[in-house]
Amino acid sequence: MTETELIKLVLDQTDGYLDFPFNRPGQKATVIFSVIKHRRNGKIVAMVYTQDAQVLIDVKLTPAQNEALRLSAGVEPGRHLNNQYWTTIKVNETVVSTVELKNIIRESARLTR
């Protein structure tokens, strides 16, 4: 899955909008963080980015959900947000299916309302 496809998947599963709060115009950045936020409250639902040729998504889950999910290949504690609540998924290197990923995205949206 490409970064663009993943962003579309997140937007299709949520009421979110795309924002770039960590990449300001004129700023030279090696990673572009595509942040999907709730329209209603502006909270982050997910963060999609490519780093070291890997497409990654950061999502928010409960500590218990994170603990179970992190037993899967390609899933690790959140890289950029509180890793008790946020998990990073290497989208193209995980055993997490697209159906499971959709459920995870919807759960992240529910928890950040």
PDB file as gemmi writes it, atoms N, CA and C in Angstrom:
CRYST1    1.000    1.000    1.000  90.00  90.00  90.00 P 1                      
ATOM      1  N   MET A   1       0.852  -1.177   0.000  1.00  0.00           N  
ATOM      2  CA  MET A   1       0.000   0.000   0.000  1.00  0.00           C  
ATOM      3  C   MET A   1       0.894   1.234   0.000  1.00  0.00           C  
ATOM      4  N   THR A   2       0.546   2.198  -0.812  1.00  0.00           N  
ATOM      5  CA  THR A   2       1.319   3.440  -0.856  1.00  0.00           C  
ATOM      6  C   THR A   2       0.837   4.398   0.239  1.00  0.00           C  
ATOM      7  N   GLU A   3       1.613   5.425   0.470  1.00  0.00           N  
ATOM      8  CA  GLU A   3       1.234   6.439   1.452  1.00  0.00           C  
ATOM      9  C   GLU A   3      -0.078   7.115   1.041  1.00  0.00           C  
ATOM     10  N   THR A   4      -0.220   7.430  -0.230  1.00  0.00           N  
ATOM     11  CA  THR A   4      -1.440   8.061  -0.733  1.00  0.00           C  
ATOM     12  C   THR A   4      -2.657   7.153  -0.534  1.00  0.00           C  
ATOM     13  N   GLU A   5      -2.515   5.880  -0.815  1.00  0.00           N  
ATOM     14  CA  GLU A   5      -3.615   4.919  -0.612  1.00  0.00           C  
ATOM     15  C   GLU A   5      -3.989   4.817   0.859  1.00  0.00           C  
ATOM     16  N   LEU A   6      -2.986   4.842   1.731  1.00  0.00           N  
ATOM     17  CA  LEU A   6      -3.246   4.757   3.168  1.00  0.00           C  
ATOM     18  C   LEU A   6      -3.967   6.008   3.673  1.00  0.00           C  
ATOM     19  N   ILE A   7      -3.560   7.164   3.208  1.00  0.00           N  
ATOM     20  CA  ILE A   7      -4.238   8.413   3.594  1.00  0.00           C  
ATOM     21  C   ILE A   7      -5.700   8.357   3.166  1.00  0.00           C  
ATOM     22  N   LYS A   8      -5.951   7.912   1.943  1.00  0.00           N  
ATOM     23  CA  LYS A   8      -7.326   7.783   1.447  1.00  0.00           C  
ATOM     24  C   LYS A   8      -8.114   6.805   2.297  1.00  0.00           C  
ATOM     25  N   LEU A   9      -7.496   5.694   2.685  1.00  0.00           N  
ATOM     26  CA  LEU A   9      -8.164   4.708   3.537  1.00  0.00           C  
ATOM     27  C   LEU A   9      -8.579   5.335   4.869  1.00  0.00           C  
ATOM     28  N   VAL A  10      -7.677   6.097   5.480  1.00  0.00           N  
ATOM     29  CA  VAL A  10      -7.988   6.747   6.759  1.00  0.00           C  
ATOM     30  C   VAL A  10      -9.118   7.756   6.578  1.00  0.00           C  
ATOM     31  N   LEU A  11      -9.039   8.566   5.549  1.00  0.00           N  
ATOM     32  CA  LEU A  11     -10.084   9.556   5.310  1.00  0.00           C  
ATOM     33  C   LEU A  11     -11.431   8.890   5.037  1.00  0.00           C  
ATOM     34  N   ASP A  12     -11.427   7.757   4.338  1.00  0.00           N  
ATOM     35  CA  ASP A  12     -12.666   7.031   4.045  1.00  0.00           C  
ATOM     36  C   ASP A  12     -13.290   6.412   5.307  1.00  0.00           C  
ATOM     37  N   GLN A  13     -12.461   6.099   6.297  1.00  0.00           N  
ATOM     38  CA  GLN A  13     -12.940   5.437   7.511  1.00  0.00           C  
ATOM     39  C   GLN A  13     -13.313   6.414   8.625  1.00  0.00           C  
ATOM     40  N   THR A  14     -13.034   7.696   8.430  1.00  0.00           N  
ATOM     41  CA  THR A  14     -13.238   8.678   9.500  1.00  0.00           C  
ATOM     42  C   THR A  14     -13.950   9.917   8.955  1.00  0.00           C  
ATOM     43  N   ASP A  15     -14.262  10.827   9.862  1.00  0.00           N  
ATOM     44  CA  ASP A  15     -14.803  12.127   9.462  1.00  0.00           C  
ATOM     45  C   ASP A  15     -13.676  13.146   9.370  1.00  0.00           C  
ATOM     46  N   GLY A  16     -12.457  12.658   9.170  1.00  0.00           N  
ATOM     47  CA  GLY A  16     -11.285  13.512   9.276  1.00  0.00           C  
ATOM     48  C   GLY A  16     -10.946  14.333   8.057  1.00  0.00           C  
ATOM     49  N   TYR A  17      -9.980  15.215   8.275  1.00  0.00           N  
ATOM     50  CA  TYR A  17      -9.411  16.025   7.208  1.00  0.00           C  
ATOM     51  C   TYR A  17      -7.898  15.957   7.316  1.00  0.00           C  
ATOM     52  N   LEU A  18      -7.233  16.211   6.208  1.00  0.00           N  
ATOM     53  CA  LEU A  18      -5.787  16.125   6.128  1.00  0.00           C  
ATOM     54  C   LEU A  18      -5.150  17.449   6.523  1.00  0.00           C  
ATOM     55  N   ASP A  19      -4.109  17.367   7.362  1.00  0.00           N  
ATOM     56  CA  ASP A  19      -3.408  18.555   7.834  1.00  0.00           C  
ATOM     57  C   ASP A  19      -1.913  18.241   7.882  1.00  0.00           C  
ATOM     58  N   PHE A  20      -1.099  19.276   7.909  1.00  0.00           N  
ATOM     59  CA  PHE A  20       0.352  19.119   7.953  1.00  0.00           C  
ATOM     60  C   PHE A  20       0.941  20.025   9.038  1.00  0.00           C  
ATOM     61  N   PRO A  21       0.566  19.822  10.303  1.00  0.00           N  
ATOM     62  CA  PRO A  21       1.016  20.738  11.356  1.00  0.00           C  
ATOM     63  C   PRO A  21       2.504  20.638  11.686  1.00  0.00           C  
ATOM     64  N   PHE A  22       3.146  19.542  11.300  1.00  0.00           N  
ATOM     65  CA  PHE A  22       4.554  19.359  11.639  1.00  0.00           C  
ATOM     66  C   PHE A  22       5.480  19.698  10.480  1.00  0.00           C  
ATOM     67  N   ASN A  23       4.914  20.095   9.342  1.00  0.00           N  
ATOM     68  CA  ASN A  23       5.706  20.442   8.170  1.00  0.00           C  
ATOM     69  C   ASN A  23       5.274  21.817   7.678  1.00  0.00           C  
ATOM     70  N   ARG A  24       6.014  22.815   8.070  1.00  0.00           N  
ATOM     71  CA  ARG A  24       5.682  24.192   7.706  1.00  0.00           C  
ATOM     72  C   ARG A  24       6.256  24.533   6.330  1.00  0.00           C  
ATOM     73  N   PRO A  25       5.611  25.436   5.607  1.00  0.00           N  
ATOM     74  CA  PRO A  25       6.138  25.864   4.303  1.00  0.00           C  
ATOM     75  C   PRO A  25       7.557  26.404   4.447  1.00  0.00           C  
ATOM     76  N   GLY A  26       8.413  26.016   3.532  1.00  0.00           N  
ATOM     77  CA  GLY A  26       9.793  26.480   3.563  1.00  0.00           C  
ATOM     78  C   GLY A  26      10.699  25.656   4.463  1.00  0.00           C  
ATOM     79  N   GLN A  27      10.123  24.802   5.275  1.00  0.00           N  
ATOM     80  CA  GLN A  27      10.903  23.961   6.170  1.00  0.00           C  
ATOM     81  C   GLN A  27      11.425  22.762   5.384  1.00  0.00           C  
ATOM     82  N   LYS A  28      12.697  22.498   5.489  1.00  0.00           N  
ATOM     83  CA  LYS A  28      13.272  21.335   4.811  1.00  0.00           C  
ATOM     84  C   LYS A  28      13.148  20.137   5.747  1.00  0.00           C  
ATOM     85  N   ALA A  29      12.293  19.207   5.363  1.00  0.00           N  
ATOM     86  CA  ALA A  29      12.075  18.030   6.190  1.00  0.00           C  
ATOM     87  C   ALA A  29      12.304  16.779   5.359  1.00  0.00           C  
ATOM     88  N   THR A  30      12.878  15.777   5.983  1.00  0.00           N  
ATOM     89  CA  THR A  30      13.096  14.515   5.283  1.00  0.00           C  
ATOM     90  C   THR A  30      11.845  13.637   5.330  1.00  0.00           C  
ATOM     91  N   VAL A  31      10.967  13.898   6.281  1.00  0.00           N  
ATOM     92  CA  VAL A  31       9.731  13.136   6.422  1.00  0.00           C  
ATOM     93  C   VAL A  31       8.561  14.115   6.412  1.00  0.00           C  
ATOM     94  N   ILE A  32       7.561  13.837   5.589  1.00  0.00           N  
ATOM     95  CA  ILE A  32       6.342  14.637   5.567  1.00  0.00           C  
ATOM     96  C   ILE A  32       5.287  13.870   6.354  1.00  0.00           C  
ATOM     97  N   PHE A  33       4.800  14.465   7.425  1.00  0.00           N  
ATOM     98  CA  PHE A  33       3.778  13.834   8.263  1.00  0.00           C  
ATOM     99  C   PHE A  33       2.401  14.285   7.800  1.00  0.00           C  
ATOM    100  N   SER A  34       1.637  13.359   7.266  1.00  0.00           N  
ATOM    101  CA  SER A  34       0.250  13.622   6.869  1.00  0.00           C  
ATOM    102  C   SER A  34      -0.616  13.270   8.068  1.00  0.00           C  
ATOM    103  N   VAL A  35      -1.192  14.286   8.678  1.00  0.00           N  
ATOM    104  CA  VAL A  35      -1.958  14.105   9.909  1.00  0.00           C  
ATOM    105  C   VAL A  35      -3.443  14.194   9.576  1.00  0.00           C  
ATOM    106  N   ILE A  36      -4.180  13.181   9.986  1.00  0.00           N  
ATOM    107  CA  ILE A  36      -5.624  13.191   9.794  1.00  0.00           C  
ATOM    108  C   ILE A  36      -6.244  13.564  11.134  1.00  0.00           C  
ATOM    109  N   LYS A  37      -7.039  14.648  11.121  1.00  0.00           N  
ATOM    110  CA  LYS A  37      -7.662  15.167  12.339  1.00  0.00           C  
ATOM    111  C   LYS A  37      -9.175  15.116  12.212  1.00  0.00           C  
ATOM    112  N   HIS A  38      -9.849  15.072  13.374  1.00  0.00           N  
ATOM    113  CA  HIS A  38     -11.311  15.156  13.404  1.00  0.00           C  
ATOM    114  C   HIS A  38     -11.753  16.544  12.963  1.00  0.00           C  
ATOM    115  N   ARG A  39     -12.799  16.590  12.183  1.00  0.00           N  
ATOM    116  CA  ARG A  39     -13.360  17.888  11.779  1.00  0.00           C  
ATOM    117  C   ARG A  39     -13.963  18.617  12.984  1.00  0.00           C  
ATOM    118  N   ARG A  40     -14.564  17.868  13.882  1.00  0.00           N  
ATOM    119  CA  ARG A  40     -15.289  18.474  14.997  1.00  0.00           C  
ATOM    120  C   ARG A  40     -14.381  19.062  16.067  1.00  0.00           C  
ATOM    121  N   ASN A  41     -13.327  18.334  16.441  1.00  0.00           N  
ATOM    122  CA  ASN A  41     -12.529  18.801  17.572  1.00  0.00           C  
ATOM    123  C   ASN A  41     -11.049  19.031  17.252  1.00  0.00           C  
ATOM    124  N   GLY A  42     -10.616  18.705  16.032  1.00  0.00           N  
ATOM    125  CA  GLY A  42      -9.235  18.944  15.643  1.00  0.00           C  
ATOM    126  C   GLY A  42      -8.215  17.994  16.233  1.00  0.00           C  
ATOM    127  N   LYS A  43      -8.653  16.965  16.951  1.00  0.00           N  
ATOM    128  CA  LYS A  43      -7.717  15.999  17.541  1.00  0.00           C  
ATOM    129  C   LYS A  43      -7.179  15.061  16.468  1.00  0.00           C  
ATOM    130  N   ILE A  44      -5.956  14.593  16.676  1.00  0.00           N  
ATOM    131  CA  ILE A  44      -5.311  13.691  15.732  1.00  0.00           C  
ATOM    132  C   ILE A  44      -5.947  12.304  15.809  1.00  0.00           C  
ATOM    133  N   VAL A  45      -6.364  11.798  14.655  1.00  0.00           N  
ATOM    134  CA  VAL A  45      -6.891  10.436  14.526  1.00  0.00           C  
ATOM    135  C   VAL A  45      -5.753   9.493  14.162  1.00  0.00           C  
ATOM    136  N   ALA A  46      -4.928   9.919  13.191  1.00  0.00           N  
ATOM    137  CA  ALA A  46      -3.818   9.090  12.717  1.00  0.00           C  
ATOM    138  C   ALA A  46      -2.773   9.977  12.061  1.00  0.00           C  
ATOM    139  N   MET A  47      -1.568   9.448  11.997  1.00  0.00           N  
ATOM    140  CA  MET A  47      -0.486  10.142  11.332  1.00  0.00           C  
ATOM    141  C   MET A  47       0.137   9.154  10.346  1.00  0.00           C  
ATOM    142  N   VAL A  48       0.219   9.535   9.079  1.00  0.00           N  
ATOM    143  CA  VAL A  48       0.744   8.677   8.018  1.00  0.00           C  
ATOM    144  C   VAL A  48       2.012   9.317   7.470  1.00  0.00           C  
ATOM    145  N   TYR A  49       3.051   8.511   7.276  1.00  0.00           N  
ATOM    146  CA  TYR A  49       4.308   9.027   6.764  1.00  0.00           C  
ATOM    147  C   TYR A  49       5.153   7.887   6.214  1.00  0.00           C  
ATOM    148  N   THR A  50       6.151   8.258   5.426  1.00  0.00           N  
ATOM    149  CA  THR A  50       7.110   7.291   4.906  1.00  0.00           C  
ATOM    150  C   THR A  50       8.464   7.631   5.487  1.00  0.00           C  
ATOM    151  N   GLN A  51       9.113   6.610   6.042  1.00  0.00           N  
ATOM    152  CA  GLN A  51      10.433   6.804   6.635  1.00  0.00           C  
ATOM    153  C   GLN A  51      11.268   5.570   6.328  1.00  0.00           C  
ATOM    154  N   ASP A  52      12.463   5.772   5.840  1.00  0.00           N  
ATOM    155  CA  ASP A  52      13.345   4.667   5.460  1.00  0.00           C  
ATOM    156  C   ASP A  52      12.635   3.687   4.525  1.00  0.00           C  
ATOM    157  N   ALA A  53      11.918   4.232   3.552  1.00  0.00           N  
ATOM    158  CA  ALA A  53      11.196   3.467   2.522  1.00  0.00           C  
ATOM    159  C   ALA A  53      10.070   2.601   3.091  1.00  0.00           C  
ATOM    160  N   GLN A  54       9.630   2.894   4.306  1.00  0.00           N  
ATOM    161  CA  GLN A  54       8.515   2.166   4.918  1.00  0.00           C  
ATOM    162  C   GLN A  54       7.329   3.110   5.078  1.00  0.00           C  
ATOM    163  N   VAL A  55       6.148   2.637   4.686  1.00  0.00           N  
ATOM    164  CA  VAL A  55       4.921   3.398   4.908  1.00  0.00           C  
ATOM    165  C   VAL A  55       4.436   3.060   6.309  1.00  0.00           C  
ATOM    166  N   LEU A  56       4.243   4.100   7.134  1.00  0.00           N  
ATOM    167  CA  LEU A  56       3.895   3.919   8.539  1.00  0.00           C  
ATOM    168  C   LEU A  56       2.622   4.679   8.877  1.00  0.00           C  
ATOM    169  N   ILE A  57       1.909   4.152   9.868  1.00  0.00           N  
ATOM    170  CA  ILE A  57       0.748   4.854  10.411  1.00  0.00           C  
ATOM    171  C   ILE A  57       0.813   4.771  11.923  1.00  0.00           C  
ATOM    172  N   ASP A  58       0.577   5.899  12.568  1.00  0.00           N  
ATOM    173  CA  ASP A  58       0.458   5.955  14.023  1.00  0.00           C  
ATOM    174  C   ASP A  58      -1.024   6.079  14.347  1.00  0.00           C  
ATOM    175  N   VAL A  59      -1.517   5.211  15.231  1.00  0.00           N  
ATOM    176  CA  VAL A  59      -2.925   5.211  15.621  1.00  0.00           C  
ATOM    177  C   VAL A  59      -3.029   5.132  17.138  1.00  0.00           C  
ATOM    178  N   LYS A  60      -4.141   5.646  17.658  1.00  0.00           N  
ATOM    179  CA  LYS A  60      -4.375   5.623  19.093  1.00  0.00           C  
ATOM    180  C   LYS A  60      -5.294   4.456  19.444  1.00  0.00           C  
ATOM    181  N   LEU A  61      -4.889   3.690  20.464  1.00  0.00           N  
ATOM    182  CA  LEU A  61      -5.685   2.581  20.980  1.00  0.00           C  
ATOM    183  C   LEU A  61      -5.559   2.574  22.495  1.00  0.00           C  
ATOM    184  N   THR A  62      -6.342   1.746  23.155  1.00  0.00           N  
ATOM    185  CA  THR A  62      -6.215   1.621  24.601  1.00  0.00           C  
ATOM    186  C   THR A  62      -4.932   0.849  24.907  1.00  0.00           C  
ATOM    187  N   PRO A  63      -4.401   0.987  26.117  1.00  0.00           N  
ATOM    188  CA  PRO A  63      -3.200   0.225  26.464  1.00  0.00           C  
ATOM    189  C   PRO A  63      -3.375  -1.286  26.259  1.00  0.00           C  
ATOM    190  N   ALA A  64      -4.528  -1.828  26.605  1.00  0.00           N  
ATOM    191  CA  ALA A  64      -4.767  -3.261  26.424  1.00  0.00           C  
ATOM    192  C   ALA A  64      -4.785  -3.640  24.939  1.00  0.00           C  
ATOM    193  N   GLN A  65      -5.426  -2.818  24.113  1.00  0.00           N  
ATOM    194  CA  GLN A  65      -5.448  -3.084  22.673  1.00  0.00           C  
ATOM    195  C   GLN A  65      -4.036  -2.997  22.091  1.00  0.00           C  
ATOM    196  N   ASN A  66      -3.274  -2.014  22.530  1.00  0.00           N  
ATOM    197  CA  ASN A  66      -1.902  -1.865  22.049  1.00  0.00           C  
ATOM    198  C   ASN A  66      -1.058  -3.073  22.420  1.00  0.00           C  
ATOM    199  N   GLU A  67      -1.197  -3.530  23.644  1.00  0.00           N  
ATOM    200  CA  GLU A  67      -0.416  -4.674  24.110  1.00  0.00           C  
ATOM    201  C   GLU A  67      -0.673  -5.898  23.229  1.00  0.00           C  
ATOM    202  N   ALA A  68      -1.918  -6.163  22.931  1.00  0.00           N  
ATOM    203  CA  ALA A  68      -2.271  -7.313  22.090  1.00  0.00           C  
ATOM    204  C   ALA A  68      -1.778  -7.116  20.657  1.00  0.00           C  
ATOM    205  N   LEU A  69      -1.978  -5.930  20.102  1.00  0.00           N  
ATOM    206  CA  LEU A  69      -1.607  -5.661  18.714  1.00  0.00           C  
ATOM    207  C   LEU A  69      -0.095  -5.718  18.515  1.00  0.00           C  
ATOM    208  N   ARG A  70       0.652  -5.279  19.503  1.00  0.00           N  
ATOM    209  CA  ARG A  70       2.110  -5.231  19.376  1.00  0.00           C  
ATOM    210  C   ARG A  70       2.769  -6.605  19.359  1.00  0.00           C  
ATOM    211  N   LEU A  71       1.992  -7.645  19.587  1.00  0.00           N  
ATOM    212  CA  LEU A  71       2.509  -8.999  19.444  1.00  0.00           C  
ATOM    213  C   LEU A  71       2.612  -9.393  17.977  1.00  0.00           C  
ATOM    214  N   SER A  72       1.979  -8.609  17.098  1.00  0.00           N  
ATOM    215  CA  SER A  72       1.986  -8.865  15.656  1.00  0.00           C  
ATOM    216  C   SER A  72       3.269  -8.324  15.025  1.00  0.00           C  
ATOM    217  N   ALA A  73       3.734  -8.991  13.994  1.00  0.00           N  
ATOM    218  CA  ALA A  73       4.908  -8.523  13.246  1.00  0.00           C  
ATOM    219  C   ALA A  73       4.591  -7.177  12.602  1.00  0.00           C  
ATOM    220  N   GLY A  74       5.565  -6.274  12.600  1.00  0.00           N  
ATOM    221  CA  GLY A  74       5.397  -4.977  11.953  1.00  0.00           C  
ATOM    222  C   GLY A  74       4.651  -3.954  12.782  1.00  0.00           C  
ATOM    223  N   VAL A  75       4.450  -4.240  14.059  1.00  0.00           N  
ATOM    224  CA  VAL A  75       3.734  -3.321  14.949  1.00  0.00           C  
ATOM    225  C   VAL A  75       4.642  -3.020  16.134  1.00  0.00           C  
ATOM    226  N   GLU A  76       4.757  -1.732  16.477  1.00  0.00           N  
ATOM    227  CA  GLU A  76       5.651  -1.330  17.563  1.00  0.00           C  
ATOM    228  C   GLU A  76       5.051  -0.149  18.324  1.00  0.00           C  
ATOM    229  N   PRO A  77       5.610   0.167  19.490  1.00  0.00           N  
ATOM    230  CA  PRO A  77       5.126   1.334  20.227  1.00  0.00           C  
ATOM    231  C   PRO A  77       5.220   2.590  19.362  1.00  0.00           C  
ATOM    232  N   GLY A  78       4.321   3.534  19.612  1.00  0.00           N  
ATOM    233  CA  GLY A  78       4.282   4.770  18.833  1.00  0.00           C  
ATOM    234  C   GLY A  78       5.618   5.466  18.796  1.00  0.00           C  
ATOM    235  N   ARG A  79       6.008   5.903  17.631  1.00  0.00           N  
ATOM    236  CA  ARG A  79       7.314   6.556  17.454  1.00  0.00           C  
ATOM    237  C   ARG A  79       7.299   8.019  17.837  1.00  0.00           C  
ATOM    238  N   HIS A  80       6.163   8.703  17.644  1.00  0.00           N  
ATOM    239  CA  HIS A  80       6.152  10.155  17.790  1.00  0.00           C  
ATOM    240  C   HIS A  80       5.183  10.679  18.835  1.00  0.00           C  
ATOM    241  N   LEU A  81       4.343   9.824  19.362  1.00  0.00           N  
ATOM    242  CA  LEU A  81       3.361  10.236  20.355  1.00  0.00           C  
ATOM    243  C   LEU A  81       3.486   9.303  21.552  1.00  0.00           C  
ATOM    244  N   ASN A  82       2.769   9.570  22.617  1.00  0.00           N  
ATOM    245  CA  ASN A  82       2.823   8.766  23.837  1.00  0.00           C  
ATOM    246  C   ASN A  82       2.644   7.283  23.491  1.00  0.00           C  
ATOM    247  N   ASN A  83       3.696   6.492  23.696  1.00  0.00           N  
ATOM    248  CA  ASN A  83       3.622   5.104  23.247  1.00  0.00           C  
ATOM    249  C   ASN A  83       2.810   4.188  24.161  1.00  0.00           C  
ATOM    250  N   GLN A  84       2.246   4.713  25.221  1.00  0.00           N  
ATOM    251  CA  GLN A  84       1.295   3.930  25.998  1.00  0.00           C  
ATOM    252  C   GLN A  84      -0.033   3.835  25.234  1.00  0.00           C  
ATOM    253  N   TYR A  85      -0.368   4.898  24.528  1.00  0.00           N  
ATOM    254  CA  TYR A  85      -1.652   4.973  23.822  1.00  0.00           C  
ATOM    255  C   TYR A  85      -1.523   4.901  22.296  1.00  0.00           C  
ATOM    256  N   TRP A  86      -0.356   5.182  21.769  1.00  0.00           N  
ATOM    257  CA  TRP A  86      -0.184   5.226  20.318  1.00  0.00           C  
ATOM    258  C   TRP A  86       0.717   4.095  19.855  1.00  0.00           C  
ATOM    259  N   THR A  87       0.366   3.523  18.715  1.00  0.00           N  
ATOM    260  CA  THR A  87       1.105   2.414  18.122  1.00  0.00           C  
ATOM    261  C   THR A  87       1.461   2.767  16.687  1.00  0.00           C  
ATOM    262  N   THR A  88       2.636   2.338  16.264  1.00  0.00           N  
ATOM    263  CA  THR A  88       3.077   2.517  14.887  1.00  0.00           C  
ATOM    264  C   THR A  88       2.991   1.181  14.168  1.00  0.00           C  
ATOM    265  N   ILE A  89       2.360   1.215  12.995  1.00  0.00           N  
ATOM    266  CA  ILE A  89       2.224   0.004  12.181  1.00  0.00           C  
ATOM    267  C   ILE A  89       2.993   0.219  10.880  1.00  0.00           C  
ATOM    268  N   LYS A  90       3.906  -0.702  10.582  1.00  0.00           N  
ATOM    269  CA  LYS A  90       4.621  -0.706   9.303  1.00  0.00           C  
ATOM    270  C   LYS A  90       3.685  -1.397   8.314  1.00  0.00           C  
ATOM    271  N   VAL A  91       2.963  -0.622   7.569  1.00  0.00           N  
ATOM    272  CA  VAL A  91       1.831  -1.101   6.780  1.00  0.00           C  
ATOM    273  C   VAL A  91       2.202  -2.229   5.816  1.00  0.00           C  
ATOM    274  N   ASN A  92       3.344  -2.142   5.180  1.00  0.00           N  
ATOM    275  CA  ASN A  92       3.716  -3.155   4.194  1.00  0.00           C  
ATOM    276  C   ASN A  92       4.574  -4.279   4.764  1.00  0.00           C  
ATOM    277  N   GLU A  93       4.790  -4.255   6.064  1.00  0.00           N  
ATOM    278  CA  GLU A  93       5.607  -5.296   6.699  1.00  0.00           C  
ATOM    279  C   GLU A  93       4.882  -5.940   7.870  1.00  0.00           C  
ATOM    280  N   THR A  94       3.571  -5.871   7.874  1.00  0.00           N  
ATOM    281  CA  THR A  94       2.819  -6.397   9.004  1.00  0.00           C  
ATOM    282  C   THR A  94       1.895  -7.523   8.569  1.00  0.00           C  
ATOM    283  N   VAL A  95       1.489  -8.304   9.553  1.00  0.00           N  
ATOM    284  CA  VAL A  95       0.504  -9.362   9.305  1.00  0.00           C  
ATOM    285  C   VAL A  95      -0.914  -8.825   9.504  1.00  0.00           C  
ATOM    286  N   VAL A  96      -1.024  -7.566   9.913  1.00  0.00           N  
ATOM    287  CA  VAL A  96      -2.337  -6.932  10.096  1.00  0.00           C  
ATOM    288  C   VAL A  96      -2.985  -6.780   8.724  1.00  0.00           C  
ATOM    289  N   SER A  97      -4.170  -7.354   8.566  1.00  0.00           N  
ATOM    290  CA  SER A  97      -4.863  -7.302   7.280  1.00  0.00           C  
ATOM    291  C   SER A  97      -5.489  -5.929   7.050  1.00  0.00           C  
ATOM    292  N   THR A  98      -5.924  -5.687   5.832  1.00  0.00           N  
ATOM    293  CA  THR A  98      -6.593  -4.424   5.506  1.00  0.00           C  
ATOM    294  C   THR A  98      -7.878  -4.274   6.305  1.00  0.00           C  
ATOM    295  N   VAL A  99      -8.613  -5.358   6.480  1.00  0.00           N  
ATOM    296  CA  VAL A  99      -9.852  -5.320   7.273  1.00  0.00           C  
ATOM    297  C   VAL A  99      -9.533  -4.947   8.718  1.00  0.00           C  
ATOM    298  N   GLU A 100      -8.501  -5.566   9.291  1.00  0.00           N  
ATOM    299  CA  GLU A 100      -8.093  -5.235  10.662  1.00  0.00           C  
ATOM    300  C   GLU A 100      -7.623  -3.787  10.747  1.00  0.00           C  
ATOM    301  N   LEU A 101      -6.889  -3.338   9.745  1.00  0.00           N  
ATOM    302  CA  LEU A 101      -6.395  -1.970   9.726  1.00  0.00           C  
ATOM    303  C   LEU A 101      -7.556  -0.977   9.703  1.00  0.00           C  
ATOM    304  N   LYS A 102      -8.582  -1.259   8.923  1.00  0.00           N  
ATOM    305  CA  LYS A 102      -9.778  -0.402   8.902  1.00  0.00           C  
ATOM    306  C   LYS A 102     -10.415  -0.335  10.283  1.00  0.00           C  
ATOM    307  N   ASN A 103     -10.520  -1.482  10.959  1.00  0.00           N  
ATOM    308  CA  ASN A 103     -11.095  -1.512  12.315  1.00  0.00           C  
ATOM    309  C   ASN A 103     -10.237  -0.713  13.288  1.00  0.00           C  
ATOM    310  N   ILE A 104      -8.927  -0.816  13.160  1.00  0.00           N  
ATOM    311  CA  ILE A 104      -7.999  -0.078  14.027  1.00  0.00           C  
ATOM    312  C   ILE A 104      -8.154   1.426  13.799  1.00  0.00           C  
ATOM    313  N   ILE A 105      -8.262   1.833  12.557  1.00  0.00           N  
ATOM    314  CA  ILE A 105      -8.437   3.252  12.235  1.00  0.00           C  
ATOM    315  C   ILE A 105      -9.749   3.774  12.815  1.00  0.00           C  
ATOM    316  N   ARG A 106     -10.819   3.005  12.660  1.00  0.00           N  
ATOM    317  CA  ARG A 106     -12.112   3.437  13.226  1.00  0.00           C  
ATOM    318  C   ARG A 106     -12.053   3.521  14.751  1.00  0.00           C  
ATOM    319  N   GLU A 107     -11.334   2.592  15.374  1.00  0.00           N  
ATOM    320  CA  GLU A 107     -11.189   2.630  16.831  1.00  0.00           C  
ATOM    321  C   GLU A 107     -10.383   3.847  17.258  1.00  0.00           C  
ATOM    322  N   SER A 108      -9.338   4.184  16.533  1.00  0.00           N  
ATOM    323  CA  SER A 108      -8.555   5.382  16.827  1.00  0.00           C  
ATOM    324  C   SER A 108      -9.427   6.625  16.720  1.00  0.00           C  
ATOM    325  N   ALA A 109     -10.283   6.660  15.694  1.00  0.00           N  
ATOM    326  CA  ALA A 109     -11.200   7.787  15.529  1.00  0.00           C  
ATOM    327  C   ALA A 109     -12.186   7.865  16.696  1.00  0.00           C  
ATOM    328  N   ARG A 110     -12.670   6.728  17.136  1.00  0.00           N  
ATOM    329  CA  ARG A 110     -13.621   6.704  18.250  1.00  0.00           C  
ATOM    330  C   ARG A 110     -12.946   7.191  19.541  1.00  0.00           C  
ATOM    331  N   LEU A 111     -11.731   6.760  19.781  1.00  0.00           N  
ATOM    332  CA  LEU A 111     -11.025   7.127  21.015  1.00  0.00           C  
ATOM    333  C   LEU A 111     -10.583   8.582  21.052  1.00  0.00           C  
ATOM    334  N   THR A 112     -10.485   9.203  19.906  1.00  0.00           N  
ATOM    335  CA  THR A 112     -10.004  10.598  19.875  1.00  0.00           C  
ATOM    336  C   THR A 112     -11.135  11.600  19.709  1.00  0.00           C  
ATOM    337  N   ARG A 113     -12.368  11.157  19.756  1.00  0.00           N  
ATOM    338  CA  ARG A 113     -13.506  12.085  19.650  1.00  0.00           C  
ATOM    339  C   ARG A 113     -13.610  12.958  20.859  1.00  0.00           C  
TER     340      ARG A 113                                                      
END                                                                             
